[in-house]
Structures are given as C-alpha cells and as structure tokens.
Amino acid sequence: MAEHARIVASFGRLFYVRPLVGKGADRVAVTRGKRTDFCVGDEVRIVAIGEDQAVIESALPRRTELIRSDAYRVKRLAANVDQAGIVIAGEPPFSEELLLRVLLSCETAGIPALIIANKADLTPIWAALEARLEVYRGLSYPVVAISAKARPDETRATLAEHLAGRCTILLGESGMGKSTLVNTLVPSAALATQAISEALAAGKHTTTFSKWFDLSDEIAPGGAIVDSPGFQTFGLAHLSDSQRVHGMREYGALLGGCRFHNCTHVEEPGCALRVALERGEVDRIRYRLFTRLLGRS
C-alpha cells in the first residue's frame, strides 16, 4: 500500500524518507530503475519494504525547486522550500559573485531570499561588510545580522520570525559559519546526521549530502531548515541571458529602454542600464559581476 513521505536526506541513489503524516519511522529508500532526479524536500509516494526500507514510486508536483548547474549536469538542491537563507560573512571574505549567482537562481525559481550576515561580532571586519549589505537592503532583500558562534541565544531570537512556519534552505560557501548556525538552530543536528549517515552507509561523506531538520517550537514553530553542503562554485547553465538580466532587481524598470532591442548591456550605445550606471543609479560592483556572468556557466 502506497504512503506519502518526504525525502529528508539524499546521497547518490539512496534517500531517507519520513512520513508526511503521523509519527512513523524514517526509512531508507531507493528508486525503481535508475531514476535519481529526486531531492530533499520532495514529497513522494512510497511502498514500504519491512520496517526500515521503502521504494519510491513517484513524486508529487513540486511547489518550488532550487537548482544549480554547469555544462555537464544539473544539481537539484531542494524542493518545496519557502525561502533560501544565504549565509555570508566578512571573515573569510564572502564572494559577492557567488552571492549574485545564488540570488539569480532564487529569483528565477521564485524563491524569496534572506541574506544572513554571520560573524557580526567581528567589529572591524563588519564595518567594511555593512556598506555592501546596504546595497542589498536597497534592493529590498531582507538582511539579518547574527553571530551564531559568539551569540547563539541572540541568533535564535533574531532568526525566529524569519524561520517560523516555513522551510528554509541554508546556502553558503565554505567558511561562512553555516554549520555552526545549523547546530545553533538544531542542537541535535550532529547526532541526527550521524544516524542518517549510518543508515545510508555514507560513512565519512557525512558533510556532502543535504539534510532536512524540523525546528522545535522553542526555536521557530512550524519551521524547518535544509542544510546543504558548502560550495565554491554555483553554476547557472540552466539560466538564459534573458533570465539573468531579469533576475537583477535594479534592472526591471530599465529593460526595454535601450536603443537596440537585442542590447547586451555591455558596450552598445544608448543602453539604458549603462546610462543608469553613469548616473550612479546602478551599483557598479553588481553591474561588473553581472556582465562577467553573461554567456558563462
């Protein structure tokens, strides 16, 4: 008899599923055939095999899907999430190009983004970071400042309203303190990850797969987070140049104002974006990073 479940961890062709309704046991699940296009957050139909194993028969329609891609493959990061929490920091310096890439992927997928600026206790470094954060606040991205390691109680209180009642995928390049944040929000995360790893026989690869954690009512009622592996690249091969342009919030009112309908916004005369740039109405760093992304994966 088929049941409905949620994928709460994925590792290669192995999945960890949890009943959507009730308190049934988590199970290790496999797919029929060689299908591997499922991801954490997917709601699926399963058939139980014994007490701790199952087969995934099919997936229910996704509300949202966040992916990254290069010329060779598509990596599904999570499905059915309500927002993306992008963790950045000033030490080590975050990559604004990676932030831009993640934001463009979120914009195209229709997933709201929350910028989580960690390590706010590092005062001298924070002063330099604040100027860049103001740019994103000006674009109506919500930005929250936290210190997950130095001020865990304050961090939980600050994030509570942003995490309650929704599922948030946490994203960040290595070194931003995302793992510390996960452990701050889910004190049992390390033990849960170990249990999943042992069930999937993932062993030493425990940091390389995404995991779904329900948040307690004390932290954020009705909330959940998806912890994804840290990254050093974030490919956008699945986005066209048009999608990349439209993903830049500051360009919305300017598009259609260029002299040429096929303007690339790089060197053509009469480009509305470049005019706005010279007037100081467009941030120069974001414009420079945007032009570098055109035609690149």
C-alpha positions in Angstrom: 0.0 0.0 0.0 1.4 3.4 -1.1 2.1 6.0 1.5 3.1 9.7 1.2 6.5 10.7 2.6 9.1 13.5 2.4 12.7 13.0 1.4 14.7 14.3 4.3 18.2 13.3 3.1 19.7 12.3 -0.2 23.0 10.7 -1.0 23.6 9.4 -4.5 20.8 7.0 -5.3 19.9 6.4 -1.6 17.3 8.5 0.2 16.0 8.9 3.7 12.2 9.4 3.8 9.9 10.4 6.6 6.0 10.1 6.7 4.2 13.3 5.8 1.5 12.5 8.3 1.9 10.9 11.7 4.9 9.7 13.6 6.0 6.7 11.5 9.6 5.6 11.4 12.1 7.1 8.9 13.1 4.7 6.2 16.0 4.2 3.7 14.5 4.4 0.3 15.6 3.5 -3.3 14.0 4.3 -6.6 12.7 2.0 -9.3 15.1 1.7 -12.2 17.9 4.2 -12.4 15.9 7.4 -11.6 17.9 9.8 -9.5 16.2 13.2 -10.1 14.7 13.3 -6.6 16.0 15.7 -3.9 15.5 16.7 -0.3 12.1 18.2 0.2 10.4 16.2 -2.4 7.0 14.7 -1.4 6.8 11.2 -2.8 4.7 8.1 -2.9 6.5 5.1 -1.3 5.9 1.4 -0.8 7.3 0.1 2.5 9.6 -2.9 2.5 9.8 -4.1 6.1 10.1 -1.6 8.9 13.0 0.5 7.8 13.2 0.3 4.0 11.0 1.5 1.1 10.8 2.0 -2.6 10.0 5.5 -4.1 7.2 5.0 -6.7 6.7 8.6 -7.8 6.9 12.2 -6.8 4.1 14.7 -6.1 4.3 18.0 -8.0 6.9 20.4 -6.7 5.9 23.9 -5.4 9.4 25.1 -5.8 12.7 23.8 -7.0 16.2 25.3 -6.4 19.0 24.1 -8.7 22.5 24.9 -9.8 24.1 23.6 -13.0 27.1 23.5 -15.2 27.6 22.4 -18.8 27.5 18.8 -17.8 24.8 18.3 -15.1 22.0 19.8 -13.1 22.2 19.6 -9.3 18.9 19.7 -7.5 19.5 21.4 -4.1 16.0 21.2 -2.6 12.3 21.1 -3.5 9.3 22.6 -1.8 11.2 25.2 0.1 9.7 28.6 1.0 12.8 30.6 1.1 16.6 30.5 0.8 18.8 31.7 3.6 22.1 32.7 2.2 24.9 32.8 4.8 27.7 35.2 4.2 30.4 36.7 6.4 33.3 39.1 6.3 35.9 36.7 7.6 36.9 34.9 5.4 35.6 37.4 2.9 32.5 36.2 1.1 32.4 36.1 -2.7 29.9 38.6 -4.0 29.9 36.8 -7.3 28.7 33.6 -5.6 26.0 35.6 -3.7 24.9 37.1 -7.0 24.7 33.7 -8.7 22.6 32.3 -5.8 20.3 35.3 -5.9 19.8 35.0 -9.6 18.9 31.3 -9.2 16.4 32.1 -6.5 14.8 34.9 -8.5 14.3 32.7 -11.5 12.9 29.9 -9.3 10.5 32.2 -7.5 12.1 31.5 -4.1 12.4 34.5 -1.7 16.0 35.0 -0.5 17.1 36.0 3.1 20.6 37.2 3.4 22.1 36.0 6.7 25.2 38.0 7.6 27.1 36.0 10.2 30.0 36.9 12.5 28.7 40.3 13.2 30.8 40.3 16.4 34.0 40.8 14.3 33.6 44.6 14.5 36.4 45.9 12.3 35.6 43.5 9.5 31.9 44.1 9.9 32.2 47.8 9.2 33.5 47.1 5.7 30.8 44.5 5.1 28.0 46.8 6.1 28.4 49.0 3.1 27.7 46.1 0.8 24.8 44.9 2.8 23.2 48.3 2.4 23.2 47.8 -1.4 21.1 44.6 -0.9 18.8 46.2 1.6 18.2 48.9 -1.1 17.1 46.2 -3.5 14.5 45.0 -0.9 16.4 41.9 0.1 15.9 41.2 3.8 19.2 41.2 5.6 19.8 40.0 9.2 23.0 40.2 11.2 23.9 37.4 13.5 26.8 35.9 15.5 26.0 32.2 15.5 29.1 31.2 17.5 29.5 34.1 19.8 25.8 34.9 20.5 23.8 31.7 19.9 20.8 32.8 22.0 20.6 36.1 20.3 20.9 34.4 16.9 18.0 32.1 17.6 15.9 35.0 18.7 16.8 37.1 15.7 16.0 34.4 13.2 12.8 33.0 14.8 10.4 35.3 12.9 12.1 34.6 9.6 12.1 30.8 10.0 8.8 30.1 11.7 6.1 28.5 9.6 8.3 27.9 6.6 11.0 25.7 5.2 14.3 27.4 4.6 17.3 26.0 2.6 20.5 27.3 4.1 23.2 28.0 1.5 26.7 29.3 1.8 30.2 28.9 0.6 32.7 27.2 2.8 33.9 29.1 5.9 30.8 31.3 6.4 29.8 29.5 9.6 26.7 27.7 8.2 27.4 24.5 10.1 27.7 26.5 13.3 24.4 28.1 12.5 22.7 24.7 11.9 24.0 23.4 15.2 22.7 26.6 16.9 19.2 26.1 15.5 19.2 22.3 15.8 21.3 21.2 18.8 20.7 17.5 17.8 21.9 18.1 14.2 25.2 16.3 14.6 23.6 13.2 16.1 20.8 13.2 13.5 23.3 13.5 10.7 25.3 10.6 12.1 22.2 8.4 12.3 21.3 9.2 8.7 24.8 8.6 7.5 24.9 5.2 9.2 21.6 4.3 7.7 22.7 5.3 4.2 26.2 3.8 4.8 27.5 7.2 3.8 30.3 7.0 6.4 32.9 9.7 6.0 30.8 11.5 3.5 28.5 13.0 6.1 29.1 16.6 5.1 28.4 16.0 1.4 24.6 15.5 1.4 21.7 17.7 2.1 19.5 17.2 5.2 16.1 18.3 6.3 15.7 19.3 10.0 12.4 20.2 11.7 12.8 23.1 14.1 11.4 22.9 17.6 8.6 25.1 18.7 11.0 26.9 21.0 13.2 27.9 18.1 10.7 28.6 15.3 7.2 27.0 15.4 6.3 25.1 12.3 9.7 25.8 10.7 12.2 23.6 9.1 15.7 24.0 7.5 17.5 22.2 4.8 21.3 22.1 5.4 23.1 21.9 2.1 26.8 21.3 1.5 29.1 24.3 1.3 30.1 25.3 -2.2 32.9 27.1 -4.0 31.1 27.3 -7.3 27.5 27.9 -8.3 26.7 27.2 -11.9 23.9 29.0 -13.8 24.0 27.0 -17.1 20.2 26.5 -16.7 19.6 30.2 -17.0 19.4 32.1 -20.3 21.0 35.6 -20.6 17.5 37.0 -20.6 16.7 35.2 -17.3 19.9 36.6 -15.8 19.0 40.1 -16.8 15.5 39.9 -15.4 16.9 38.4 -12.2 18.7 41.7 -11.4 16.1 43.6 -9.4 17.5 47.0 -10.2 17.2 46.4 -14.0 13.4 45.8 -14.0 12.3 49.4 -14.8 15.2 49.9 -17.2 14.6 47.0 -19.5 13.0 48.0 -22.8 14.6 51.4 -22.6 17.7 50.5 -24.7 18.2 51.8 -28.2 18.6 48.3 -29.6 16.1 45.5 -28.7 18.9 42.9 -28.6 21.2 45.1 -26.4 23.6 43.0 -24.3 24.1 45.9 -21.9 27.9 45.7 -22.2 29.0 48.2 -24.9 26.1 49.2 -27.2 25.3 52.9 -27.5 22.0 54.0 -26.0 22.0 51.3 -23.3 19.6 52.3 -20.6 21.5 50.2 -18.0 24.8 51.9 -18.8 23.2 55.3 -18.6 21.8 54.5 -15.2 25.2 53.2 -14.2 26.9 56.5 -15.1 24.2 58.3 -13.1 25.0 56.3 -10.0 21.6 54.6 -10.1 23.1 51.1 -10.5 25.7 49.6 -8.2 29.0 49.3 -10.1 30.1 46.1 -8.4 26.9 44.3 -9.2 27.0 45.6 -12.8 30.6 44.4 -13.3 29.8 41.0 -11.9 26.6 40.8 -14.0 28.5 41.4 -17.2 31.0 38.8 -16.3 28.2 36.2 -15.9 26.7 36.8 -19.4 27.4 33.8 -21.6 29.2 32.0 -18.7 28.0 28.9 -16.9 
